[in-house]
Amino acid sequence: MRTLTLTVDINVEPDAVMAYASDPRHLPEWAPGFARSVTPDGDEWLVQMNEGLVRLWFTPANADGILDHVVRLPNGEEVMNTMRVVSKGCGSEVSFLLHQRPGMSEAQFAEDAALVQADLQRLKTLLDD
């Protein structure tokens, strides 16, 4: 299994990036490949993906730039997603650690990496304006 770090620089202070990206209701705007819609369900969120409904929860709100989140797939598998927002110059760097899951082919991993990078770029586009 491999891990790939995907990043994007955003010309906005980390607090503003955190405020936007930590709100799951914004996922369909910047990560439409992952979330078609998001609905609150107690302390978790129900996310409609192309593959079906999944559950999502973020780490508690924090001032440390930690946007880690867990996705429970329809088959019950829980996928931990490590995401950070750090200060970089007069803006921010957002990083996402993508893990190749057991049984995931190299082609699937590359496709997943391209989707995540596109989502990060979309986040940049939305916030840089």
N, CA, C and O atoms as a GROMACS GRO file, in nm:
protein
  516
    1MET      N    1   0.084  -0.118   0.000
    1MET     CA    2   0.000   0.000   0.000
    1MET      C    3   0.088   0.124   0.000
    1MET      O    4   0.188   0.132   0.071
    2ARG      N    5   0.047   0.219  -0.081
    2ARG     CA    6   0.121   0.344  -0.089
    2ARG      C    7   0.038   0.457  -0.030
    2ARG      O    8  -0.083   0.447  -0.014
    3THR      N    9   0.109   0.564   0.003
    3THR     CA   10   0.044   0.688   0.047
    3THR      C   11   0.099   0.800  -0.038
    3THR      O   12   0.220   0.807  -0.063
    4LEU      N   13   0.011   0.886  -0.083
    4LEU     CA   14   0.048   0.998  -0.167
    4LEU      C   15  -0.001   1.126  -0.101
    4LEU      O   16  -0.116   1.133  -0.057
    5THR      N   17   0.085   1.227  -0.094
    5THR     CA   18   0.046   1.357  -0.039
    5THR      C   19   0.010   1.450  -0.154
    5THR      O   20   0.093   1.477  -0.241
    6LEU      N   21  -0.112   1.497  -0.154
    6LEU     CA   22  -0.161   1.590  -0.255
    6LEU      C   23  -0.179   1.726  -0.190
    6LEU      O   24  -0.232   1.734  -0.079
    7THR      N   25  -0.134   1.833  -0.256
    7THR     CA   26  -0.140   1.966  -0.195
    7THR      C   27  -0.188   2.070  -0.294
    7THR      O   28  -0.186   2.050  -0.415
    8VAL      N   29  -0.233   2.181  -0.238
    8VAL     CA   30  -0.268   2.298  -0.316
    8VAL      C   31  -0.241   2.421  -0.228
    8VAL      O   32  -0.266   2.420  -0.108
    9ASP      N   33  -0.189   2.527  -0.290
    9ASP     CA   34  -0.170   2.655  -0.222
    9ASP      C   35  -0.291   2.742  -0.249
    9ASP      O   36  -0.339   2.751  -0.362
   10ILE      N   37  -0.341   2.806  -0.142
   10ILE     CA   38  -0.459   2.893  -0.153
   10ILE      C   39  -0.421   3.029  -0.097
   10ILE      O   40  -0.363   3.038   0.011
   11ASN      N   41  -0.454   3.134  -0.169
   11ASN     CA   42  -0.417   3.269  -0.129
   11ASN      C   43  -0.514   3.329  -0.028
   11ASN      O   44  -0.561   3.442  -0.044
   12VAL      N   45  -0.545   3.251   0.075
   12VAL     CA   46  -0.637   3.292   0.180
   12VAL      C   47  -0.577   3.241   0.312
   12VAL      O   48  -0.515   3.134   0.316
   13GLU      N   49  -0.596   3.317   0.419
   13GLU     CA   50  -0.546   3.278   0.550
   13GLU      C   51  -0.604   3.142   0.594
   13GLU      O   52  -0.718   3.109   0.559
   14PRO      N   53  -0.527   3.064   0.670
   14PRO     CA   54  -0.574   2.932   0.713
   14PRO      C   55  -0.708   2.932   0.786
   14PRO      O   56  -0.788   2.840   0.767
   15ASP      N   57  -0.735   3.034   0.868
   15ASP     CA   58  -0.863   3.036   0.940
   15ASP      C   59  -0.982   3.039   0.844
   15ASP      O   60  -1.084   2.975   0.870
   16ALA      N   61  -0.969   3.112   0.734
   16ALA     CA   62  -1.078   3.120   0.637
   16ALA      C   63  -1.094   2.988   0.563
   16ALA      O   64  -1.206   2.945   0.536
   17VAL      N   65  -0.982   2.923   0.531
   17VAL     CA   66  -0.988   2.792   0.465
   17VAL      C   67  -1.053   2.691   0.559
   17VAL      O   68  -1.140   2.614   0.518
   18MET      N   69  -1.012   2.693   0.685
   18MET     CA   70  -1.069   2.600   0.784
   18MET      C   71  -1.220   2.623   0.800
   18MET      O   72  -1.297   2.528   0.804
   19ALA      N   73  -1.260   2.749   0.808
   19ALA     CA   74  -1.402   2.780   0.828
   19ALA      C   75  -1.487   2.723   0.716
   19ALA      O   76  -1.596   2.672   0.739
   20TYR      N   77  -1.436   2.732   0.594
   20TYR     CA   78  -1.512   2.682   0.479
   20TYR      C   79  -1.503   2.530   0.466
   20TYR      O   80  -1.604   2.461   0.458
   21ALA      N   81  -1.381   2.479   0.464
   21ALA     CA   82  -1.359   2.337   0.435
   21ALA      C   83  -1.405   2.244   0.548
   21ALA      O   84  -1.432   2.127   0.523
   22SER      N   85  -1.414   2.294   0.670
   22SER     CA   86  -1.457   2.208   0.781
   22SER      C   87  -1.608   2.193   0.789
   22SER      O   88  -1.658   2.114   0.869
   23ASP      N   89  -1.681   2.266   0.709
   23ASP     CA   90  -1.827   2.257   0.707
   23ASP      C   91  -1.867   2.156   0.600
   23ASP      O   92  -1.858   2.185   0.481
   24PRO      N   93  -1.912   2.037   0.640
   24PRO     CA   94  -1.947   1.933   0.542
   24PRO      C   95  -2.052   1.976   0.440
   24PRO      O   96  -2.058   1.920   0.331
   25ARG      N   97  -2.134   2.075   0.475
   25ARG     CA   98  -2.236   2.121   0.379
   25ARG      C   99  -2.174   2.181   0.254
   25ARG      O  100  -2.242   2.192   0.151
   26HIS      N  101  -2.046   2.220   0.260
   26HIS     CA  102  -1.978   2.276   0.143
   26HIS      C  103  -1.916   2.168   0.054
   26HIS      O  104  -1.872   2.199  -0.057
   27LEU      N  105  -1.912   2.045   0.098
   27LEU     CA  106  -1.848   1.939   0.019
   27LEU      C  107  -1.899   1.928  -0.125
   27LEU      O  108  -1.818   1.915  -0.216
   28PRO      N  109  -2.030   1.934  -0.148
   28PRO     CA  110  -2.075   1.924  -0.288
   28PRO      C  111  -2.022   2.036  -0.378
   28PRO      O  112  -2.014   2.019  -0.499
   29GLU      N  113  -1.986   2.150  -0.318
   29GLU     CA  114  -1.934   2.262  -0.396
   29GLU      C  115  -1.789   2.239  -0.439
   29GLU      O  116  -1.752   2.268  -0.553
   30TRP      N  117  -1.707   2.186  -0.347
   30TRP     CA  118  -1.565   2.173  -0.381
   30TRP      C  119  -1.519   2.030  -0.400
   30TRP      O  120  -1.409   2.007  -0.450
   31ALA      N  121  -1.601   1.934  -0.362
   31ALA     CA  122  -1.565   1.793  -0.382
   31ALA      C  123  -1.682   1.716  -0.443
   31ALA      O  124  -1.727   1.617  -0.385
   32PRO      N  125  -1.732   1.761  -0.559
   32PRO     CA  126  -1.850   1.696  -0.617
   32PRO      C  127  -1.825   1.553  -0.663
   32PRO      O  128  -1.920   1.477  -0.680
   33GLY      N  129  -1.700   1.515  -0.684
   33GLY     CA  130  -1.670   1.377  -0.718
   33GLY      C  131  -1.692   1.284  -0.599
   33GLY      O  132  -1.712   1.164  -0.616
   34PHE      N  133  -1.687   1.341  -0.480
   34PHE     CA  134  -1.709   1.264  -0.357
   34PHE      C  135  -1.852   1.280  -0.309
   34PHE      O  136  -1.920   1.182  -0.281
   35ALA      N  137  -1.899   1.405  -0.298
   35ALA     CA  138  -2.028   1.432  -0.234
   35ALA      C  139  -2.125   1.496  -0.332
   35ALA      O  140  -2.103   1.607  -0.381
   36ARG      N  141  -2.232   1.426  -0.359
   36ARG     CA  142  -2.339   1.485  -0.440
   36ARG      C  143  -2.432   1.567  -0.352
   36ARG      O  144  -2.484   1.670  -0.394
   37SER      N  145  -2.453   1.520  -0.229
   37SER     CA  146  -2.533   1.593  -0.130
   37SER      C  147  -2.487   1.550   0.009
   37SER      O  148  -2.427   1.444   0.027
   38VAL      N  149  -2.515   1.635   0.107
   38VAL     CA  150  -2.475   1.610   0.246
   38VAL      C  151  -2.591   1.647   0.338
   38VAL      O  152  -2.651   1.754   0.325
   39THR      N  153  -2.621   1.556   0.431
   39THR     CA  154  -2.730   1.578   0.526
   39THR      C  155  -2.680   1.548   0.667
   39THR      O  156  -2.618   1.445   0.689
   40PRO      N  157  -2.707   1.637   0.764
   40PRO     CA  158  -2.666   1.607   0.901
   40PRO      C  159  -2.744   1.490   0.958
   40PRO      O  160  -2.862   1.471   0.928
   41ASP      N  161  -2.676   1.410   1.043
   41ASP     CA  162  -2.740   1.297   1.110
   41ASP      C  163  -2.674   1.282   1.247
   41ASP      O  164  -2.580   1.203   1.263
   42GLY      N  165  -2.722   1.358   1.344
   42GLY     CA  166  -2.660   1.358   1.476
   42GLY      C  167  -2.522   1.421   1.468
   42GLY      O  168  -2.507   1.532   1.416
   43ASP      N  169  -2.421   1.350   1.520
   43ASP     CA  170  -2.283   1.399   1.516
   43ASP      C  171  -2.214   1.362   1.385
   43ASP      O  172  -2.097   1.397   1.364
   44GLU      N  173  -2.284   1.294   1.297
   44GLU     CA  174  -2.228   1.250   1.170
   44GLU      C  175  -2.301   1.318   1.056
   44GLU      O  176  -2.396   1.394   1.076
   45TRP      N  177  -2.255   1.288   0.936
   45TRP     CA  178  -2.316   1.342   0.815
   45TRP      C  179  -2.340   1.226   0.719
   45TRP      O  180  -2.258   1.136   0.706
   46LEU      N  181  -2.454   1.230   0.651
   46LEU     CA  182  -2.482   1.133   0.545
   46LEU      C  183  -2.444   1.198   0.413
   46LEU      O  184  -2.492   1.306   0.380
   47VAL      N  185  -2.358   1.131   0.340
   47VAL     CA  186  -2.307   1.184   0.214
   47VAL      C  187  -2.353   1.093   0.102
   47VAL      O  188  -2.326   0.973   0.103
   48GLN      N  189  -2.422   1.152   0.005
   48GLN     CA  190  -2.462   1.076  -0.112
   48GLN      C  191  -2.350   1.082  -0.214
   48GLN      O  192  -2.317   1.189  -0.266
   49MET      N  193  -2.291   0.966  -0.243
   49MET     CA  194  -2.187   0.953  -0.344
   49MET      C  195  -2.247   0.883  -0.465
   49MET      O  196  -2.359   0.833  -0.459
   50ASN      N  197  -2.173   0.879  -0.574
   50ASN     CA  198  -2.218   0.802  -0.689
   50ASN      C  199  -2.235   0.656  -0.654
   50ASN      O  200  -2.323   0.589  -0.706
   51GLU      N  201  -2.149   0.606  -0.562
   51GLU     CA  202  -2.150   0.464  -0.525
   51GLU      C  203  -2.253   0.431  -0.418
   51GLU      O  204  -2.272   0.314  -0.386
   52GLY      N  205  -2.320   0.531  -0.364
   52GLY     CA  206  -2.418   0.507  -0.259
   52GLY      C  207  -2.400   0.603  -0.143
   52GLY      O  208  -2.323   0.699  -0.150
   53LEU      N  209  -2.472   0.575  -0.037
   53LEU     CA  210  -2.473   0.660   0.082
   53LEU      C  211  -2.362   0.617   0.177
   53LEU      O  212  -2.346   0.498   0.205
   54VAL      N  213  -2.285   0.714   0.226
   54VAL     CA  214  -2.180   0.686   0.324
   54VAL      C  215  -2.200   0.779   0.444
   54VAL      O  216  -2.271   0.879   0.437
   55ARG      N  217  -2.134   0.742   0.554
   55ARG     CA  218  -2.134   0.827   0.673
   55ARG      C  219  -1.999   0.896   0.682
   55ARG      O  220  -1.897   0.841   0.641
   56LEU      N  221  -2.001   1.017   0.736
   56LEU     CA  222  -1.880   1.097   0.746
   56LEU      C  223  -1.878   1.168   0.880
   56LEU      O  224  -1.982   1.214   0.928
   57TRP      N  225  -1.762   1.177   0.939
   57TRP     CA  226  -1.746   1.262   1.056
   57TRP      C  227  -1.606   1.322   1.056
   57TRP      O  228  -1.508   1.257   1.020
   58PHE      N  229  -1.600   1.449   1.098
   58PHE     CA  230  -1.475   1.524   1.106
   58PHE      C  231  -1.422   1.522   1.248
   58PHE      O  232  -1.496   1.498   1.344
   59THR      N  233  -1.292   1.548   1.261
   59THR     CA  234  -1.237   1.572   1.393
   59THR      C  235  -1.308   1.695   1.449
   59THR      O  236  -1.360   1.776   1.372
   60PRO      N  237  -1.310   1.711   1.581
   60PRO     CA  238  -1.374   1.830   1.638
   60PRO      C  239  -1.308   1.958   1.586
   60PRO      O  240  -1.191   1.959   1.547
   61ALA      N  241  -1.386   2.066   1.585
   61ALA     CA  242  -1.334   2.197   1.542
   61ALA      C  243  -1.208   2.228   1.622
   61ALA      O  244  -1.201   2.203   1.742
   62ASN      N  245  -1.109   2.284   1.553
   62ASN     CA  246  -0.982   2.312   1.619
   62ASN      C  247  -0.912   2.428   1.548
   62ASN      O  248  -0.948   2.465   1.437
   63ALA      N  249  -0.812   2.484   1.617
   63ALA     CA  250  -0.734   2.595   1.561
   63ALA      C  251  -0.600   2.546   1.510
   63ALA      O  252  -0.511   2.627   1.484
   64ASP      N  253  -0.584   2.415   1.495
   64ASP     CA  254  -0.456   2.356   1.456
   64ASP      C  255  -0.449   2.318   1.308
   64ASP      O  256  -0.348   2.263   1.264
   65GLY      N  257  -0.553   2.347   1.232
   65GLY     CA  258  -0.552   2.316   1.090
   65GLY      C  259  -0.577   2.170   1.058
   65GLY      O  260  -0.545   2.124   0.948
   66ILE      N  261  -0.636   2.097   1.151
   66ILE     CA  262  -0.661   1.954   1.131
   66ILE      C  263  -0.804   1.935   1.078
   66ILE      O  264  -0.902   1.970   1.144
   67LEU      N  265  -0.812   1.879   0.958
   67LEU     CA  266  -0.941   1.852   0.894
   67LEU      C  267  -0.958   1.702   0.867
   67LEU      O  268  -1.020   1.662   0.768
   68ASP      N  269  -0.903   1.620   0.955
   68ASP     CA  270  -0.915   1.476   0.937
   68ASP      C  271  -1.063   1.437   0.940
   68ASP      O  272  -1.143   1.496   1.012
   69HIS      N  273  -1.096   1.338   0.859
   69HIS     CA  274  -1.232   1.289   0.855
   69HIS      C  275  -1.234   1.141   0.821
   69HIS      O  276  -1.146   1.089   0.753
   70VAL      N  277  -1.335   1.076   0.871
   70VAL     CA  278  -1.353   0.932   0.848
   70VAL      C  279  -1.478   0.914   0.762
   70VAL      O  280  -1.581   0.976   0.784
   71VAL      N  281  -1.464   0.827   0.664
   71VAL     CA  282  -1.577   0.791   0.578
   71VAL      C  283  -1.607   0.644   0.599
   71VAL      O  284  -1.518   0.560   0.582
   72ARG      N  285  -1.731   0.612   0.635
   72ARG     CA  286  -1.773   0.472   0.646
   72ARG      C  287  -1.845   0.437   0.517
   72ARG      O  288  -1.953   0.488   0.487
   73LEU      N  289  -1.781   0.348   0.440
   73LEU     CA  290  -1.833   0.307   0.310
   73LEU      C  291  -1.955   0.216   0.326
   73LEU      O  292  -1.978   0.164   0.434
   74PRO      N  293  -2.033   0.198   0.219
   74PRO     CA  294  -2.151   0.112   0.227
   74PRO      C  295  -2.122  -0.030   0.277
   74PRO      O  296  -2.208  -0.093   0.338
   75ASN      N  297  -1.999  -0.080   0.252
   75ASN     CA  298  -1.964  -0.215   0.298
   75ASN      C  299  -1.918  -0.217   0.444
   75ASN      O  300  -1.879  -0.323   0.494
   76GLY      N  301  -1.921  -0.102   0.513
   76GLY     CA  302  -1.882  -0.094   0.654
   76GLY      C  303  -1.737  -0.056   0.675
   76GLY      O  304  -1.699  -0.023   0.788
   77GLU      N  305  -1.655  -0.058   0.570
   77GLU     CA  306  -1.514  -0.020   0.583
   77GLU      C  307  -1.505   0.128   0.619
   77GLU      O  308  -1.574   0.211   0.561
   78GLU      N  309  -1.418   0.158   0.716
   78GLU     CA  310  -1.395   0.297   0.755
   78GLU      C  311  -1.262   0.343   0.699
   78GLU      O  312  -1.159   0.278   0.720
   79VAL      N  313  -1.264   0.455   0.627
   79VAL     CA  314  -1.145   0.510   0.564
   79VAL      C  315  -1.111   0.641   0.632
   79VAL      O  316  -1.190   0.735   0.632
   80MET      N  317  -0.991   0.646   0.692
   80MET     CA  318  -0.943   0.768   0.757
   80MET      C  319  -0.875   0.855   0.654
   80MET      O  320  -0.786   0.810   0.582
   81ASN      N  321  -0.916   0.980   0.646
   81ASN     CA  322  -0.858   1.076   0.552
   81ASN      C  323  -0.788   1.185   0.633
   81ASN      O  324  -0.851   1.256   0.711
   82THR      N  325  -0.659   1.198   0.612
   82THR     CA  326  -0.580   1.296   0.684
   82THR      C  327  -0.568   1.421   0.598
   82THR      O  328  -0.519   1.416   0.485
   83MET      N  329  -0.615   1.533   0.652
   83MET     CA  330  -0.615   1.659   0.578
   83MET      C  331  -0.570   1.770   0.671
   83MET      O  332  -0.612   1.776   0.786
   84ARG      N  333  -0.484   1.858   0.619
   84ARG     CA  334  -0.429   1.967   0.700
   84ARG      C  335  -0.434   2.098   0.624
   84ARG      O  336  -0.428   2.102   0.501
   85VAL      N  337  -0.446   2.206   0.701
   85VAL     CA  338  -0.436   2.341   0.649
   85VAL      C  339  -0.329   2.411   0.731
   85VAL      O  340  -0.342   2.424   0.852
   86VAL      N  341  -0.223   2.457   0.664
   86VAL     CA  342  -0.114   2.524   0.734
   86VAL      C  343  -0.085   2.659   0.667
   86VAL      O  344  -0.114   2.679   0.549
   87SER      N  345  -0.029   2.748   0.745
   87SER     CA  346   0.009   2.879   0.693
   87SER      C  347   0.126   2.864   0.597
   87SER      O  348   0.220   2.789   0.622
   88LYS      N  349   0.117   2.937   0.486
   88LYS     CA  350   0.225   2.937   0.388
   88LYS      C  351   0.232   3.076   0.328
   88LYS      O  352   0.144   3.116   0.251
   89GLY      N  353   0.335   3.149   0.363
   89GLY     CA  354   0.345   3.287   0.317
   89GLY      C  355   0.227   3.367   0.368
   89GLY      O  356   0.198   3.366   0.488
   90CYS      N  357   0.159   3.436   0.278
   90CYS     CA  358   0.040   3.513   0.318
   90CYS      C  359  -0.088   3.434   0.290
   90CYS      O  360  -0.197   3.492   0.288
   91GLY      N  361  -0.075   3.306   0.267
   91GLY     CA  362  -0.190   3.222   0.240
   91GLY      C  363  -0.184   3.091   0.315
   91GLY      O  364  -0.142   3.086   0.430
   92SER      N  365  -0.228   2.985   0.249
   92SER     CA  366  -0.237   2.852   0.311
   92SER      C  367  -0.191   2.744   0.215
   92SER      O  368  -0.194   2.760   0.094
   93GLU      N  369  -0.150   2.634   0.273
   93GLU     CA  370  -0.129   2.511   0.197
   93GLU      C  371  -0.224   2.408   0.255
   93GLU      O  372  -0.229   2.387   0.376
   94VAL      N  373  -0.299   2.344   0.168
   94VAL     CA  374  -0.391   2.238   0.208
   94VAL      C  375  -0.331   2.106   0.159
   94VAL      O  376  -0.296   2.094   0.041
   95SER      N  377  -0.319   2.010   0.248
   95SER     CA  378  -0.265   1.880   0.209
   95SER      C  379  -0.364   1.769   0.245
   95SER      O  380  -0.438   1.778   0.342
   96PHE      N  381  -0.361   1.666   0.162
   96PHE     CA  382  -0.448   1.550   0.179
   96PHE      C  383  -0.363   1.426   0.158
   96PHE      O  384  -0.298   1.412   0.054
   97LEU      N  385  -0.362   1.336   0.256
   97LEU     CA  386  -0.288   1.210   0.242
   97LEU      C  387  -0.384   1.106   0.186
   97LEU      O  388  -0.483   1.070   0.249
   98LEU      N  389  -0.352   1.057   0.068
   98LEU     CA  390  -0.434   0.955   0.003
   98LEU      C  391  -0.367   0.820   0.022
   98LEU      O  392  -0.251   0.802  -0.015
   99HIS      N  393  -0.440   0.728   0.081
   99HIS     CA  394  -0.388   0.594   0.108
   99HIS      C  395  -0.444   0.495   0.007
   99HIS      O  396  -0.564   0.495  -0.021
  100GLN      N  397  -0.358   0.412  -0.046
  100GLN     CA  398  -0.403   0.304  -0.134
  100GLN      C  399  -0.459   0.195  -0.044
  100GLN      O  400  -0.385   0.134   0.034
  101ARG      N  401  -0.588   0.169  -0.055
  101ARG     CA  402  -0.653   0.071   0.030
  101ARG      C  403  -0.625  -0.071  -0.021
  101ARG      O  404  -0.596  -0.089  -0.139
  102PRO      N  405  -0.633  -0.169   0.066
  102PRO     CA  406  -0.615  -0.308   0.023
  102PRO      C  407  -0.711  -0.341  -0.091
  102PRO      O  408  -0.829  -0.308  -0.084
  103GLY      N  409  -0.661  -0.405  -0.193
  103GLY     CA  410  -0.742  -0.444  -0.306
  103GLY      C  411  -0.756  -0.337  -0.413
  103GLY      O  412  -0.814  -0.362  -0.519
  104MET      N  413  -0.704  -0.218  -0.386
  104MET     CA  414  -0.713  -0.109  -0.483
  104MET      C  415  -0.598  -0.121  -0.582
  104MET      O  416  -0.481  -0.125  -0.543
  105SER      N  417  -0.630  -0.128  -0.710
  105SER     CA  418  -0.527  -0.140  -0.812
  105SER      C  419  -0.451  -0.009  -0.829
  105SER      O  420  -0.495   0.095  -0.780
  106GLU      N  421  -0.339  -0.015  -0.898
  106GLU     CA  422  -0.261   0.106  -0.926
  106GLU      C  423  -0.344   0.203  -1.009
  106GLU      O  424  -0.338   0.324  -0.986
  107ALA      N  425  -0.421   0.152  -1.104
  107ALA     CA  426  -0.505   0.237  -1.188
  107ALA      C  427  -0.614   0.306  -1.104
  107ALA      O  428  -0.641   0.424  -1.123
  108GLN      N  429  -0.675   0.232  -1.013
  108GLN     CA  430  -0.778   0.291  -0.926
  108GLN      C  431  -0.716   0.396  -0.834
  108GLN      O  432  -0.776   0.501  -0.810
  109PHE      N  433  -0.597   0.368  -0.784
  109PHE     CA  434  -0.527   0.462  -0.696
  109PHE      C  435  -0.495   0.591  -0.772
  109PHE      O  436  -0.515   0.700  -0.720
  110ALA      N  437  -0.447   0.578  -0.894
  110ALA     CA  438  -0.415   0.694  -0.977
  110ALA      C  439  -0.542   0.775  -1.009
  110ALA      O  440  -0.540   0.898  -1.008
  111GLU      N  441  -0.652   0.705  -1.036
  111GLU     CA  442  -0.779   0.773  -1.064
  111GLU      C  443  -0.827   0.848  -0.940
  111GLU      O  444  -0.872   0.962  -0.949
  112ASP      N  445  -0.817   0.784  -0.824
  112ASP     CA  446  -0.857   0.847  -0.698
  112ASP      C  447  -0.771   0.971  -0.672
  112ASP      O  448  -0.822   1.074  -0.628
  113ALA      N  449  -0.639   0.960  -0.698
  113ALA     CA  450  -0.548   1.074  -0.677
  113ALA      C  451  -0.587   1.191  -0.767
  113ALA      O  452  -0.585   1.306  -0.723
  114ALA      N  453  -0.622   1.163  -0.891
  114ALA     CA  454  -0.662   1.268  -0.984
  114ALA      C  455  -0.790   1.336  -0.937
  114ALA      O  456  -0.804   1.458  -0.948
  115LEU      N  457  -0.884   1.259  -0.885
  115LEU     CA  458  -1.010   1.316  -0.834
  115LEU      C  459  -0.985   1.405  -0.713
  115LEU      O  460  -1.042   1.514  -0.703
  116VAL      N  461  -0.901   1.358  -0.620
  116VAL     CA  462  -0.871   1.438  -0.501
  116VAL      C  463  -0.799   1.567  -0.540
  116VAL      O  464  -0.830   1.674  -0.488
  117GLN      N  465  -0.703   1.556  -0.631
  117GLN     CA  466  -0.630   1.677  -0.674
  117GLN      C  467  -0.725   1.776  -0.739
  117GLN      O  468  -0.713   1.897  -0.718
  118ALA      N  469  -0.819   1.727  -0.819
  118ALA     CA  470  -0.919   1.815  -0.882
  118ALA      C  471  -1.006   1.882  -0.775
  118ALA      O  472  -1.039   2.000  -0.788
  119ASP      N  473  -1.042   1.807  -0.671
  119ASP     CA  474  -1.121   1.865  -0.562
  119ASP      C  475  -1.043   1.975  -0.491
  119ASP      O  476  -1.097   2.081  -0.461
  120LEU      N  477  -0.915   1.950  -0.463
  120LEU     CA  478  -0.833   2.052  -0.399
  120LEU      C  479  -0.820   2.176  -0.486
  120LEU      O  480  -0.824   2.289  -0.437
  121GLN      N  481  -0.806   2.156  -0.615
  121GLN     CA  482  -0.798   2.269  -0.708
  121GLN      C  483  -0.929   2.349  -0.710
  121GLN      O  484  -0.928   2.471  -0.718
  122ARG      N  485  -1.041   2.277  -0.702
  122ARG     CA  486  -1.172   2.343  -0.698
  122ARG      C  487  -1.185   2.424  -0.569
  122ARG      O  488  -1.240   2.534  -0.570
  123LEU      N  489  -1.135   2.370  -0.456
  123LEU     CA  490  -1.137   2.443  -0.330
  123LEU      C  491  -1.057   2.572  -0.344
  123LEU      O  492  -1.101   2.678  -0.299
  124LYS      N  493  -0.941   2.564  -0.407
  124LYS     CA  494  -0.858   2.682  -0.432
  124LYS      C  495  -0.934   2.784  -0.516
  124LYS      O  496  -0.936   2.902  -0.483
  125THR      N  497  -0.996   2.739  -0.623
  125THR     CA  498  -1.068   2.828  -0.712
  125THR      C  499  -1.181   2.900  -0.639
  125THR      O  500  -1.201   3.021  -0.657
  126LEU      N  501  -1.255   2.827  -0.557
  126LEU     CA  502  -1.365   2.886  -0.482
  126LEU      C  503  -1.318   2.991  -0.380
  126LEU      O  504  -1.383   3.094  -0.363
  127LEU      N  505  -1.206   2.963  -0.315
  127LEU     CA  506  -1.160   3.051  -0.207
  127LEU      C  507  -1.069   3.163  -0.254
  127LEU      O  508  -1.062   3.267  -0.189
  128ASP      N  509  -0.998   3.144  -0.363
  128ASP     CA  510  -0.906   3.247  -0.412
  128ASP      C  511  -0.977   3.368  -0.469
  128ASP      O  512  -0.920   3.477  -0.475
  129ASP      N  513  -1.102   3.351  -0.512
  129ASP     CA  514  -1.174   3.461  -0.577
  129ASP      C  515  -1.206   3.574  -0.485
  129ASP      O  516  -1.266   3.673  -0.526
   0.00000   0.00000   0.00000
